[in-house]
Amino acid sequence: MEKIFKTLDEQITILRNKNLIIDDENYVKDILLRENYFFINGYRYLFIKSLTDRTFYDGTNFREIYALFYFDRQLRNILFKNILILENNIKSIISYELSRKYGFKEKKYLNPHNFTEDPKRSRQVNDLIRKMKRQISINGKEHAATKHYMSNYGYIPLWIVVKVLSFGIVGELYTILKTEDQKAIADNFNVDINSLLIYLPIIANYRNLCAHEDICYEHKTQKEIPVTKYHENLNIPKMNGEFIYGINDLFALIIILKRLLRSDDFHMMLNEISYEIDYLAGRLHSINIDKVLDRMGFPKNYKEIVRMD
């Protein structure tokens, strides 16, 4: 069925017909105009009776749906700034370890012999080297530091190059390193190689999601993280022998950040998230905050992860 344009008044009528309380039409019109009616589709599911009966629970107020939307925006901002911190940490450590071992000029650190010697992956190695050279060529002209090194020294060291490489490229770079180099990098974070190989694309996925203002709080990733001591220590419930939280949900990302961020950064981040959760809880009336936490994959005792080693 073709979708047709609806005025703000018509949009409000549709919402009221779906059993949604609107107590201030001017307030709602302003939100709908600024944020787009479509945002309601993404945040309504916790408030509707069923997927077949898409009317809202009795007593549901438009302000509650907007509160969830606003919470998700704040959550994205908190996560994004901390993912950027971690991105810088990862890039810095990779550039340090590779420069120390292979040299800091492009012809040295981009030598195919520096990477996995698995003949089945030689094409991937060469493809990634080409991608890196392309990003250096394109982004390097717009970055002050890369222009400085090219103008004054005729080359761009790896610790500068990583500044212009996308996080996706850096994550892919890690996958084609020699095992001893992967281990040296993973050791800096006190994690094993396999965990870091799983963590990097999940971090990249959330990074892109946050950057593009997609729904974050209930996002599920295709990859699942391995079980950690945090799953056990938090006594996360199981179903059919498997943990129901912290595997491919937002809490899985929290566990990743717990393992990779500096403890001070993680502590501050979780305090900010906790504040936003408590603030949202005070604005919900038709549903309980536990329903939101369940969609996020957060156990009720999620705050205890801060104190765990």
N, C-alpha and C positions, 0 to 999 in steps of 0.2 A: 504494500500500500504506500502510495506517495506521501511523503511528509510535506506539510505546507507551513508557511510562516504563521506564527501566532503572536499576537500582541501581548504585552505584559499583563493586561487585564484578562485576556483569554487564558494565559498560562496560570494565573491565580485561580481562575474558575476550575480549570482542570485539576489543580492540586486540592482544592476544596472538595471536589467531587470524589476524590480518592481518600477522603476522610482525614485530610491534613488540616490542622488548626493554623490559621493565619490571623494573628491578633493585631498586626500593624501592616496595612497594605503598602504604605510608602516605603517602609523598611524592606519589605520583601521585594518590591519592584526595584529598589536600588541594588539589592544583592543579585537578583536575576539579570539585571542589565550589565552589571560589572563582571559577574562570574559565569554567566550563560546558564540557561535552564538545564542544559545537558548535565551539569555537575550533579544534579539530584539523582540522575539515573545511576551514577556510580556509588552513591552513599546511602541509598534508600533501603538496601537489602536487610539491614539490621532492624528496620522499623516496619517492614511490611508483613502481612499475615502469612503469605506463602508466595511461591513463584507463580502459582496459578491465580490466586486472589491477591492482586497487587495493590490492595488498599492498605492504608496504614493502620497500625494498632490504634485503638481508641485513646485519645489524649495526646497523640503525637503532634508536636508543634514544629513548624518550619524551622524555628530557632535551633532545635536539636540537630536536625540534619545539617544545618549550616555549621553548628558547633563541631560536628564530626569532620566536616570538610576542612574547617579552619584548623582543627587538631592535626589532620593529616598534612596540611601545609607546613605547620610548625615542626612536625616530626621530620618531614623531608629536609627542612632547613638545618635542623640539628644533625641529622645523619650526613647530609651532604658536606658540611664543613669538616666533620670528623673523617669522612672518607677521603677528602682532599688532603688532610693531614697525613693519613695513612698512605695515600698515593705518593706523596712527597717522600715519606720514609722509605717506601719500597723502591722507588726510583733511585734514591740516594744510595741505598745499600747495594743494589744491583750494579750501579755505575762504579761504586768503590771497589767491589769485589772483582769485577771484570777488568777495570783499568789497572788494578794492582797486579793482576795475573797476565794480562795480554797487552797492556799498553794503552795509551790514551789518544792515539791518532786514529782516524777513521780506517785507514788501510790495515791497522793492527786489530782493533776491536771488532771490525766487520769481516775479518778473515773467516771463511767457511770452516776452516780447520778448528776454530775455537768452539764449535758447537757439536752436538751429538754426532757420533760417527755411524749411527744406524743407517745403512744404505736405503732403507725403506722411507727414511725421513729426509733424505737429501733434497728432494724437491721442496719440502716445507721450509727447510733451512734457507735455500736460495730465494724462495718467494718472500720470506720474512726480511731477508737482507735487502731485497729490492724495495719492499714497503718502507723500511727504515730510511733508505737513501732518498726515497720519494718524499717522505715527511720532512727529512732534513732539508731537502731542496725547496719544498714549498713553504713550510713554516719557518725555516731558518732565516728567510729574507725579512720576516716580519718581527722577529724577536731580537731585542737589543743586544742580548748577550752573545747570540750566535753571530750576528753581524760584526760585533766587536772582535771576536776571535778570528773570523774569516779575514777581516780587514787588516788586523795586526799580526796574526800568526799564520794565516793560510790554512788552518784546519780548525775543527770544532771538537773539543774533548768530549768524552762520553758523559761526564757529569753535567755538561751543558746540553748535550743532545737530548738527554732524557726529559728535559724541560719542554721540548717541542714534540715529543712522542706521545701519542694517545695512550691512555691506560690499557686499552685493549691490546695495543701492540706490545707494550711492556709485559703484560700477562702472557702473551703468546711467546715472547722472547724467553721467558722463564721455562716454558715447556720444551724448548729445543736446546737448552744448555746441557753441558756434560753433567753427569750425576754428581761429581765432586763439587761442581760450582753451584748446582741446585742446593746441595747440602750446606755449603758455606753460607748461602743466603738464608736458607730456612733456619739455620742455627742462630742467626741474629735475632730471630723472633721466638726461639725456643719451641719450634714446631717441626714436624717431620715433613719430608718432601711431598708425600702424597696429600697431606692435609693442605699444604700451601697451593698445590696444583688445583685442588678443588676450590679453595677459598678465592683465588684471584678472579676467575670468571664470575663468581657470585657477587663479589665486591663491584666488579665492572658493571654487572647487571643493575645493581641498586644505584650505582653512580649515575647511569644513564636515566634510570627511572626518576631519580630525584631532580636531575637537571631539566627534564622535560615535563615536570609537574604531573606525572602519572600517579594513580592511586598507589599508595605505599603501604599503609598499615596492614592490609590483608594480602599483600603480594606473596605469591608462592614461586619458588625457583624450580627449574627443571632438575638441577643438580641437588643432591642431598649431602649434607656434611656428615662425616663420621661421628659416632657417639663419643662424647668427651666425659671427663669426670664431672663437669658441671651438670650434665643430664642426671647423673647419679646423685650428686650432692644436693641438688634441688628437689630430689624425689619427684621428678616429673612423671605423671601417670603414664601407664602403658596400655596399649590395645593390641591384642594378638601378639604380645611379646615385643612390641616396638613402641618407642616413645612417641607420644602424640604431639609434643611441642619441641621446637628447637632443631628440626631436621631440614625442612625446606621452606620455613616461614621467616617472618621478621626476627623472631627470637634466635633463629640460626645465625642471622647476620650479627645480632648482639653478641653471641658467643664468639664469632669470628673476631669482632672488634675487641672483645675482652682479651683474646689471645694475642692480638697483633699490636694494639695501641699501647702506648705508655700508660701505666696505671692511673696517673693523674688526669690524663686526657679522657680515659674511659670513665673514671669516677665523675668528672664534670659532665660528660655527655649523658650518663644515666641519670644524674640529678636533674638535668634539663628535661629529659624525657619523662621522668617521674612527675615533675611539676606539671607538664602538659596533660598527663593522664589524670592527675588529681583535679586540674582545672576543668577538664572535659567532664569528669564524674559529677561535678557540681552543676553542670548545665544539662545533664540528662535526667529525664523524668519518666518517660514511657518505657525505657529499658535500663538495665543495670550496667555499670562499667565493666562487669565481668564478661558480658557478652562481647564487648569490644576487645578485651584482653584475649579472649578465646580466639577471635579472628586473627589477632596479631601473633598468636602462638606463645603468649606470655603467661607463664605460671603465676599464680597469685603472689607467690613469694619471690618474684623476679628480682627484687631489690637486693636480696641476699648475695647475688652473684658478685657484687662489688667487693665484698669482704673475703671472697674465696681466692686462694692462691692459684 
